Amino acid sequence: MNPEPPKNEKTFTKDMKTFEQLPAKTKELELLMDRAEKATGKEGLALNKLIRDKSTQPL
């Protein structure tokens, strides 16, 4: 009685199309946030500071 895993192929394609339509600054911040979530210690701190600085800059 193991449930089948969800099919991520369809949502992945849809999510990638949505991501590609985002403005460049938003894409950059999303990628930085993803890296910051995976980082630890001083590297994570530096990435969070970079995100904070870039998010307050005007376009």
Summary of the structure (lengths in Angstrom):
residues: 59
radius of gyration: 15.9
end to end distance: 52.8
largest distance: 53.9
contacts: 105
relative contact order: 0.10
helix: 75%
strand: 0%
